[in-house]
Every structure is written in C-alpha cells, then in structure tokens.
Amino acid sequence: RESEEATLRELRIFLREVLSRIALERKFRNFAKAVDPEEVPDYFAVIKNPMDLSTMMNKINMHEYTSAKDFLVDIDLITSNALEYNPDQDPSDRQIRNYACELKDMAYAIIDAEMDSDFEQTCVDIATSR
Ligand SMILES: CC(=O)c1csc(NC(=O)C2C[NH2+]C2)n1
C-alpha cells in the first residue's frame, strides 16, 4: 500500500540520519569502510561476515532494512567482529574494542531516544506481512 511505502521511506530517512551521525565520529573511522585486505591481510580469514557503516548505508538505499531492529543486527555485527578480531590485551586491541562498544551504545541510545515505538512496530508489521 502507498502508506506502507511512505512508512518505509520515513524509516530509511531516519536510519540514514542515525548512520551519518555515527560516521562523523573520528573514533569510529575503523568501522567506516570495508576492511582493505591489502592493509589487514588476515582479516577475512578471521571474520566471516564483515560489516561496516558504508555497507550499511548501501543496504538502507537498497531497501534491505525494514525496521530499526534489522539495522541494529548489522550494528551488533560490526561490534562483534571488532571484538573477535581484536581480542588481545595490548592497548591497540583494547582501544578498537572500546570504540566498537561505544558505536553500539551510540546506535542503541539514538534509536531508543528518537524512534517512536509505535512507528517501529508498524515497520515490523509491514515486514512480516510481506
Ligand atoms: C575493523 C576492525 O575491527 C579492525 C581494523 S584494523 C583492526 N585491528 C588492528 O589493526 C590491530 C589492533 N590490533 C590489531 N581491527
């Protein structure tokens, strides 16, 4: 229905805005683009389901998210990948783990604060009805 498309359009506009605010932060620069195997040669041997903020922006534009819940699944993946690839005690691993946790917390905090729960449920209902 037309109103369903209007709802999903509003979701895409909101999710782009959330992603843009996150991607502005310098501390999240390691998560902004897909890892370059030239720079991190063993990354794709360790991480089987890579995810990054620019891939998420592409997924929004390809209409691959039908609710904030779907969007947060990929945010969780960015974070879990970073914790998996950077497990060591050394300061550089610790810092990237901290930033990955801050990214997740920022995404959840923005959505909890700015997403109307009825709107989210309407999005979920549209997805399940399709
Ligand atoms: C995206 C991601 O999680 C990533 C990119 S580079 C990296 N880790 C390092 O470069 C070193 C810090 N200890 C290894 N992690």
The ligand as an SDF file (V2000), in Angstrom:
LIG
                    3D

 15 16  0  0  0  0  0  0  0  0999 V2000
   37.5470   -3.2420   11.5400 C   0  0  0  0  0  0  0  0  0  0  0  0
   38.4180   -3.7930   12.6160 C   0  0  0  0  0  0  0  0  0  0  0  0
   37.9350   -4.3970   13.5890 O   0  0  0  0  0  0  0  0  0  0  0  0
   39.8630   -3.5930   12.5380 C   0  0  0  0  0  0  0  0  0  0  0  0
   40.5120   -2.9550   11.5220 C   0  0  0  0  0  0  0  0  0  0  0  0
   42.1620   -2.9460   11.8720 S   0  0  0  0  0  0  0  0  0  0  0  0
   41.9320   -3.7670   13.3340 C   0  0  0  0  0  0  0  0  0  0  0  0
   42.9250   -4.1170   14.2510 N   0  0  0  0  0  0  0  0  0  0  0  0
   44.2630   -3.7690   14.0700 C   0  0  0  0  0  0  0  0  0  0  0  0
   44.6480   -3.2220   13.0780 O   0  0  0  0  0  0  0  0  0  0  0  0
   45.2520   -4.0600   15.1100 C   0  0  0  0  0  0  0  0  0  0  0  0
   44.8990   -3.5970   16.5080 C   0  0  0  0  0  0  0  0  0  0  0  0
   45.4350   -4.8900   16.9890 N   0  0  0  0  0  0  0  0  0  0  0  0
   45.3960   -5.4500   15.6140 C   0  0  0  0  0  0  0  0  0  0  0  0
   40.6470   -4.0600   13.5580 N   0  0  0  0  0  0  0  0  0  0  0  0
  1  2  1  0
  2  3  2  0
  2  4  1  0
  4  5  2  0
  4 15  1  0
  5  6  1  0
  6  7  1  0
  7  8  1  0
  7 15  2  0
  8  9  1  0
  9 10  2  0
  9 11  1  0
 11 12  1  0
 11 14  1  0
 12 13  1  0
 13 14  1  0
M  CHG  1  13   1
M  END
$$$$
